[in-house]
Each structure stands twice: as C-alpha cells, then as structure tokens.
Amino acid sequence: MTEGALRRTSLYAAHVAAGAKMVPFAGFEMPVQYTGVIEEHHAVRGAAGLFDVSHMGEFEAGGPGAAAFLQRLVTNGVSGLEAGRVMYCAMCREDGGIVDDLTVYRLEGERYMAVVNAANIEKDWAWMLSQKGPGVEFRDVSGETGLLALQGPRAEAILARLLPGGGDLGAIPYYGAGERTWRGCRLLVSRTGYTGEDGFELYSRAGDAPALWEALLAGGAGEGLKPCGLGARDTLRTEMKYALYGNDIGEATNPLEAGLGWVVKFQAEGFIGREALLRIKEKGLSRKLVGFEMVDRGIPRHGAPILAGGRPAGAVTSGTMSPTLGKAIGIGYVPLTHAGEGCEIDVEIRGKARAARVVKTPFYRRGQA
C-alpha cells in the first residue's frame, strides 16, 4: 500500500452497492451517509440503525501480566473488571494529556481486548507496546476483525431473531459482553454504544462481516432498520455529549477538564499520568468541557471561537443542528467562571458573535425522539 492510501473495511463493496456517499476518515474510505444524515439519525432514535465500525482498532492482551500491563496504561480500575464486562477508559501521557479514549474488555481469565479509535491505531500500538513487560502476550487483531454496531430501541428484537434461541440477549448487561454463534460464525456481542440508545456491538472475523451485515438489514427491514454512516453517528453522539478524540479530547486536554473524571480511579496505583492528574485535581481546574445551545441563529462548527464576557475564551470542539431537538447545539471548553448551567457565552459564526447558553447535558435523553 502506498503512503497515504486509504484502507477499506470488508464491507466496502456493500456500502458502494447501497449507494453510500464515501469519504476519507481516519485513513479509511467510509460511508458518511446512505439516504441522508437526518433520516438515518431519526431511524436510530425511533427504530434502529446499523453502522460499519470495522475501522476501529482491536488489541488483545493475555497472560499472567496482562492485567498489570493494562492497568499501567489506563486510568480506570482494571483489577475490578470481571470476566464478561467492559469498561470505558482514558489512556494518558505522563502530563495527563489523553493519548486515546478506549474500551477494555475482560474476555475470560487473563484474556483482555482493548478497542481503540481508528485514527490512533498505529500511535496507540506503539505507545502500548513500549510499556509491555514480561508475562504479556500482545497482538494487534484490527485487520482480521469486523465490527458492526446495531443501535436503537428495536436493536434487541432485530438481533434476537437472527441468533439461535434469541441469543439470550437479556443476559448481556450494559457494558457487558458475551460470545454467541451465528450460522457457525463466532461473535463477540457487547452492549455499550455511542448513540445514547440501547444496542449492540458485533465483533466477528472480517470475512464474516459482509454476510452478517446483509442478514441484519434483511431481518430488520420490517422494523425500520437502516444502514447509517458517519454523519448520523456524529449527530447522535453530539446529542449525548460523547467525546470524539481529535475534536473534544486529545493530548492537549486531560480527563478531568473533559468531564471524564469518573473514569479516573486514583486508587488504582501506578497508571501513567496519575501524579499529574492528582496535581491538577489539587490545584483545581481552569476550564471545563461544556455543552451549550444557541440562543441566536447559527450553527456552531468545530473551531469556531467562543467568547466569554466579550473576550476570547476557547473554541467549539463539536457542533451541529440537533435533528432530535431541532436546536443548534455545541460542545467546547470555557473558563470555569462560565461553565455553570445557564451561563451566557457567545460563539463567533461567520464573523459575528452569536449568543449561546451553557446547558445541562446530555442534550438528549432516551425517549425524547
């Protein structure tokens, strides 16, 4: 592959056949939409949507040193993670800056899987590999893994019809995972999500993903299931104020100011960045990632300046016109003095300061569709 060439998931042909508009994303050629972002967004809120997220990275860790290895890398408490459960984590540098946000699965015994952002696969692999000690088997299985996300209030019913005996999906709790079989194919089914709706992630061999994709779409057609692209994925996660790496969080931000303090377990000794985060906590934050809605007309976009008291105070990290709420909403870092609910700020849109107001998040709560 030549330098800069875009990669494709095993579902590329299915996306093209379905008429998807393809765009470059994180080094891959991915569908941004099929029938339209708004239609796909409403399908997830009202019925179900199916996403190809096979571009995400998967690393497997095993052996007697695996738990300690992962605990060194992430801010959450790996030692308390039970088999069949998943946890959301931040992975930090020594200064507390976020290398990536990721999920860690304890598959069974001393077997773990870390799922990282597509844009960070190479960086994360190098960073994690540099911390590997004895007694750890560590493998990058990203290229051989297919990953579909089935999201929405009808997701469980659709998936249950596909799996033998219904798949006993009720036995998979929120942030849980379990193995299931479909037509002789081994699946890892988890229940986390990035949309604010109930739903499942289906990990398979990459070669099995296209058939699984087609079977889900066929089985869910009567339930209102639609294939969904990156556009709807972004509007859905923005309504939930879920952070996107590279927009809302990165190496220049820390988990505490990003509102991710709940995944920082200071009692977990030895993780990289712990001492820096302790100092930040003791000193107190100077800024905070908040959600806001526009009072004046205008849609806030990534990078737009935020003003507090008429002075530059930060920038929009994510923003959109919420399809569910019919309001222009955004996320951005503001000084602590302007981070409280109801605080008035301005967003510069097309050279003009437009009024906005800090609001409680998430913007959307399940059942509002």
C-alpha positions as CSV (number, residue, x, y, z in Angstrom):
1,M,0.0,0.0,0.0
2,T,1.4,3.4,-0.9
3,E,1.9,6.0,1.7
4,G,-1.4,7.9,2.2
5,A,-3.5,5.3,0.5
6,L,-7.0,4.8,2.0
7,R,-7.9,1.5,3.6
8,R,-11.2,-0.2,3.2
9,T,-13.2,-2.4,5.5
10,S,-14.5,-5.8,4.3
11,L,-17.9,-4.0,3.8
12,Y,-16.7,-1.5,1.3
13,A,-18.5,-3.3,-1.6
14,A,-21.8,-3.4,0.3
15,H,-21.6,0.3,1.0
16,V,-21.0,1.2,-2.6
17,A,-23.8,-1.2,-3.8
18,A,-26.2,0.6,-1.3
19,G,-25.3,4.0,-2.9
20,A,-23.4,5.3,0.1
21,K,-21.5,8.5,-0.2
22,M,-18.0,7.6,0.7
23,V,-15.5,9.9,2.4
24,P,-11.9,9.6,3.8
25,F,-12.0,9.1,7.6
26,A,-9.1,8.1,9.9
27,G,-7.2,6.6,7.0
28,F,-10.2,4.6,5.7
29,E,-12.8,5.2,3.0
30,M,-16.0,5.1,4.9
31,P,-19.7,5.8,4.3
32,V,-20.8,9.3,5.5
33,Q,-24.5,8.7,4.6
34,Y,-26.8,6.4,2.6
35,T,-30.2,8.1,2.3
36,G,-29.4,11.2,4.4
37,V,-28.0,12.1,7.8
38,I,-31.3,13.3,9.2
39,E,-33.2,10.2,8.1
40,E,-30.6,7.9,9.4
41,H,-30.4,9.8,12.7
42,H,-34.2,9.5,13.2
43,A,-34.0,5.8,12.4
44,V,-31.7,5.2,15.3
45,R,-33.7,7.3,17.7
46,G,-37.0,5.7,16.6
47,A,-36.2,2.2,15.4
48,A,-32.7,1.0,14.6
49,G,-29.6,1.8,12.7
50,L,-26.7,-0.4,11.5
51,F,-23.1,1.0,11.4
52,D,-19.9,-0.4,10.0
53,V,-17.3,0.4,12.6
54,S,-14.7,-2.1,11.4
55,H,-12.2,0.7,11.1
56,M,-11.8,0.7,14.9
57,G,-8.7,-1.0,16.3
58,E,-8.6,-4.1,18.5
59,F,-5.6,-5.2,20.5
60,E,-5.6,-8.5,22.5
61,A,-3.6,-8.9,25.7
62,G,-3.2,-12.1,27.6
63,G,-1.0,-13.9,30.1
64,P,-0.3,-13.5,33.8
65,G,1.0,-9.9,33.3
66,A,-1.9,-8.7,31.2
67,A,-3.9,-7.0,33.9
68,A,-0.9,-5.2,35.4
69,F,0.1,-4.2,31.8
70,L,-3.3,-2.6,31.1
71,Q,-3.5,-1.0,34.5
72,R,-0.3,0.8,33.8
73,L,-1.8,2.2,30.7
74,V,-5.4,3.2,31.6
75,T,-7.0,5.4,34.3
76,N,-9.8,3.1,35.2
77,G,-9.6,0.1,37.6
78,V,-8.6,-3.0,35.6
79,S,-8.3,-5.1,38.7
80,G,-12.0,-4.8,39.4
81,L,-13.1,-5.7,35.9
82,E,-14.9,-9.1,35.9
83,A,-14.9,-11.6,33.0
84,G,-17.6,-10.7,30.5
85,R,-17.6,-7.0,31.4
86,V,-16.4,-3.9,29.6
87,M,-15.1,-0.5,30.9
88,Y,-14.5,2.8,29.3
89,C,-11.1,4.3,30.0
90,A,-8.7,7.1,29.2
91,M,-5.1,6.4,28.4
92,C,-2.8,9.3,29.3
93,R,0.7,10.5,29.0
94,E,2.8,11.4,32.0
95,D,1.5,15.0,31.9
96,G,-2.1,13.8,32.0
97,G,-2.8,14.5,28.3
98,I,-5.1,12.0,26.7
99,V,-3.4,9.5,24.3
100,D,-6.8,8.0,23.5
101,D,-10.1,7.0,25.0
102,L,-10.9,3.3,24.6
103,T,-12.9,0.4,26.0
104,V,-11.3,-2.6,27.7
105,Y,-13.0,-6.0,27.7
106,R,-12.1,-8.8,30.0
107,L,-13.0,-11.7,27.8
108,E,-12.2,-14.5,30.3
109,G,-9.5,-15.3,32.8
110,E,-6.4,-13.4,31.8
111,R,-7.6,-12.5,28.3
112,Y,-8.4,-8.9,27.6
113,M,-9.2,-6.8,24.5
114,A,-8.6,-3.1,24.1
115,V,-10.7,-1.2,21.4
116,V,-9.1,2.0,20.3
117,N,-10.0,4.8,17.9
118,A,-9.3,4.2,14.2
119,A,-7.1,7.3,13.8
120,N,-4.9,6.2,16.7
121,I,-4.3,2.6,15.9
122,E,-0.6,3.0,15.0
123,K,0.1,5.5,17.7
124,D,-1.7,3.5,20.4
125,W,0.0,0.3,19.4
126,A,3.5,1.9,19.6
127,W,2.7,3.5,22.9
128,M,1.2,0.4,24.5
129,L,3.9,-1.9,23.1
130,S,6.5,0.4,24.7
131,Q,5.0,-0.4,28.1
132,K,4.8,-4.1,27.7
133,G,6.5,-6.1,30.4
134,P,7.1,-9.9,30.9
135,G,4.3,-12.3,31.0
136,V,2.2,-10.5,28.4
137,E,1.1,-11.7,25.0
138,F,0.0,-8.7,23.0
139,R,-1.5,-8.8,19.5
140,D,-2.9,-6.3,17.0
141,V,-6.0,-8.1,15.6
142,S,-7.5,-5.0,14.0
143,G,-7.1,-6.2,10.4
144,E,-8.7,-9.5,11.0
145,T,-11.7,-8.2,13.0
146,G,-15.1,-7.0,11.6
147,L,-17.2,-4.8,13.8
148,L,-20.8,-3.8,13.4
149,A,-22.9,-1.5,15.7
150,L,-26.6,-2.1,15.9
151,Q,-28.3,0.7,17.7
152,G,-31.8,1.8,18.6
153,P,-34.9,0.8,20.5
154,R,-35.6,-2.1,18.1
155,A,-32.0,-3.4,18.2
156,E,-32.5,-6.2,20.6
157,A,-35.6,-7.5,18.8
158,I,-33.8,-7.5,15.5
159,L,-30.7,-9.2,16.7
160,A,-32.7,-11.8,18.7
161,R,-34.4,-13.0,15.6
162,L,-31.1,-13.6,14.0
163,L,-29.4,-15.6,16.8
164,P,-30.2,-19.2,17.7
165,G,-32.8,-19.3,20.5
166,G,-32.9,-15.5,20.5
167,G,-29.3,-15.2,21.7
168,D,-30.3,-14.7,25.4
169,L,-29.5,-11.0,24.8
170,G,-31.1,-10.0,28.1
171,A,-28.2,-11.7,29.9
172,I,-25.8,-9.2,28.4
173,P,-25.9,-6.1,30.8
174,Y,-25.0,-2.6,29.9
175,Y,-21.2,-2.6,29.5
176,G,-21.2,-6.4,29.3
177,A,-20.2,-8.8,26.6
178,G,-20.6,-12.5,25.7
179,E,-19.9,-14.9,22.9
180,R,-22.7,-16.0,20.6
181,T,-22.8,-18.0,17.3
182,W,-24.5,-17.1,14.0
183,R,-24.5,-19.6,11.2
184,G,-21.4,-21.3,12.6
185,C,-19.6,-17.9,12.9
186,R,-18.3,-16.9,16.3
187,L,-19.4,-13.5,17.5
188,L,-18.5,-11.4,20.5
189,V,-21.6,-9.4,21.4
190,S,-21.3,-6.4,23.7
191,R,-23.7,-3.7,24.9
192,T,-22.1,-0.3,25.1
193,G,-22.9,2.1,22.3
194,Y,-22.1,5.6,21.1
195,T,-25.6,6.9,20.3
196,G,-27.5,7.1,23.6
197,E,-29.8,4.3,22.6
198,D,-29.7,0.6,23.5
199,G,-27.8,-1.5,21.2
200,F,-25.0,-4.0,20.5
201,E,-21.5,-4.2,19.0
202,L,-20.9,-7.4,17.0
203,Y,-17.3,-8.5,16.7
204,S,-16.6,-11.1,14.1
205,R,-13.9,-12.3,11.7
206,A,-13.6,-9.6,9.0
207,G,-14.6,-12.1,6.3
208,D,-17.9,-12.9,8.1
209,A,-18.9,-9.2,8.5
210,P,-20.5,-8.7,5.0
211,A,-22.9,-11.7,5.4
212,L,-23.8,-10.6,8.9
213,W,-24.4,-7.0,7.6
214,E,-26.8,-8.2,4.9
215,A,-28.6,-10.6,7.2
216,L,-29.2,-7.9,9.8
217,L,-30.5,-5.4,7.2
218,A,-32.8,-8.0,5.7
219,G,-34.1,-9.2,9.1
220,G,-34.6,-5.6,10.4
221,A,-36.2,-4.1,7.3
222,G,-39.7,-4.5,8.7
223,E,-38.6,-2.9,12.0
224,G,-37.4,0.3,10.3
225,L,-33.7,-0.6,10.4
226,K,-31.5,1.5,8.1
227,P,-27.8,1.4,7.3
228,C,-26.2,4.5,8.8
229,G,-23.0,6.4,8.1
230,L,-20.5,8.6,9.9
231,G,-22.8,11.7,9.6
232,A,-25.6,10.2,11.7
233,R,-23.0,8.7,14.1
234,D,-21.7,12.2,14.7
235,T,-25.0,13.9,15.3
236,L,-26.2,11.1,17.6
237,R,-23.0,11.2,19.8
238,T,-23.1,15.0,19.9
239,E,-26.6,15.0,21.3
240,M,-25.2,12.8,24.1
241,K,-22.1,15.0,24.6
242,Y,-19.9,11.9,24.0
243,A,-16.4,13.0,23.3
244,L,-14.7,12.5,19.9
245,Y,-11.0,12.1,20.0
246,G,-9.3,14.7,17.9
247,N,-12.2,17.1,18.4
248,D,-13.3,17.2,22.1
249,I,-10.3,15.4,23.6
250,G,-6.6,14.9,22.8
251,E,-3.1,15.1,24.1
252,A,-3.6,18.8,24.9
253,T,-6.6,18.0,27.2
254,N,-6.9,15.9,30.4
255,P,-9.7,13.7,31.5
256,L,-10.7,15.9,34.5
257,E,-11.4,19.1,32.4
258,A,-13.1,16.9,29.8
259,G,-15.7,15.7,32.2
260,L,-14.2,12.2,32.3
261,G,-13.1,12.2,36.0
262,W,-15.5,9.3,36.6
263,V,-13.0,7.0,34.7
264,V,-10.0,8.2,36.7
265,K,-9.6,5.8,39.6
266,F,-6.8,7.4,41.7
267,Q,-6.8,4.3,44.0
268,A,-5.5,2.3,41.0
269,E,-1.8,2.8,41.7
270,G,0.8,3.2,39.0
271,F,-1.1,4.2,35.9
272,I,0.7,6.7,33.6
273,G,-0.4,10.2,34.3
274,R,-1.7,9.6,37.8
275,E,0.6,12.0,39.6
276,A,0.0,14.8,37.1
277,L,-3.8,14.3,37.3
278,L,-3.6,14.4,41.1
279,R,-1.7,17.7,40.9
280,I,-4.4,19.1,38.5
281,K,-7.1,18.0,40.8
282,E,-5.5,19.5,43.9
283,K,-4.8,22.8,42.1
284,G,-8.3,23.0,40.6
285,L,-9.4,23.2,37.0
286,S,-9.2,26.4,35.0
287,R,-11.6,25.3,32.2
288,K,-14.2,22.7,31.6
289,L,-15.8,21.0,28.6
290,V,-19.4,22.1,28.5
291,G,-22.5,21.7,26.3
292,F,-24.3,24.8,25.0
293,E,-27.3,25.6,22.8
294,M,-27.5,28.6,20.6
295,V,-29.9,31.4,21.5
296,D,-29.2,33.4,18.3
297,R,-29.5,31.9,14.9
298,G,-26.4,30.0,13.6
299,I,-24.9,26.5,13.8
300,P,-21.7,26.2,15.8
301,R,-18.9,24.4,14.0
302,H,-15.6,22.8,15.1
303,G,-13.0,25.5,15.7
304,A,-15.4,28.5,15.9
305,P,-14.2,30.9,18.6
306,I,-16.1,31.0,22.0
307,L,-16.3,34.4,23.8
308,A,-17.0,34.9,27.5
309,G,-17.7,38.4,28.5
310,G,-16.8,39.6,25.1
311,R,-13.3,38.1,25.3
312,P,-11.8,35.0,23.6
313,A,-12.3,32.1,25.9
314,G,-12.0,28.9,23.9
315,A,-13.3,27.2,20.8
316,V,-16.1,25.0,19.7
317,T,-14.9,21.3,19.7
318,S,-18.1,19.8,18.2
319,G,-21.4,21.4,17.0
320,T,-24.4,20.6,14.9
321,M,-28.1,21.2,14.4
322,S,-29.7,18.6,16.5
323,P,-32.1,16.5,14.4
324,T,-33.9,15.3,17.5
325,L,-34.3,18.6,19.4
326,G,-34.5,21.0,16.4
327,K,-31.9,23.2,18.1
328,A,-28.3,24.2,17.3
329,I,-26.0,22.7,19.9
330,G,-22.3,22.6,20.6
331,I,-19.5,21.5,22.9
332,G,-16.4,23.4,23.9
333,Y,-14.0,24.3,26.6
334,V,-14.8,27.5,28.6
335,P,-13.3,29.1,31.7
336,L,-14.7,27.7,35.0
337,T,-16.3,31.1,35.6
338,H,-18.6,30.5,32.6
339,A,-19.0,26.7,32.9
340,G,-22.2,26.6,35.0
341,E,-25.6,25.8,33.7
342,G,-27.3,28.9,32.4
343,C,-24.0,30.9,31.9
344,E,-24.1,33.1,28.8
345,I,-21.4,32.9,26.2
346,D,-21.0,33.9,22.5
347,V,-19.9,31.8,19.6
348,E,-18.4,33.6,16.6
349,I,-20.2,32.4,13.5
350,R,-19.3,34.0,10.1
351,G,-17.5,36.8,11.8
352,K,-20.3,37.8,14.2
353,A,-20.8,37.0,17.9
354,R,-23.9,34.9,18.4
355,A,-25.5,34.4,21.8
356,A,-25.4,30.9,23.4
357,R,-26.2,29.4,26.8
358,V,-24.5,26.6,28.7
359,V,-27.0,23.8,29.4
360,K,-27.2,20.6,31.3
361,T,-26.0,17.6,29.3
362,P,-26.6,15.2,27.7
363,F,-28.7,17.3,25.4
364,Y,-30.8,14.2,24.6
365,R,-32.3,11.7,27.0
366,R,-33.7,8.4,25.8
367,G,-37.4,8.6,24.9
368,Q,-37.3,12.1,23.5
369,A,-37.4,11.0,19.9
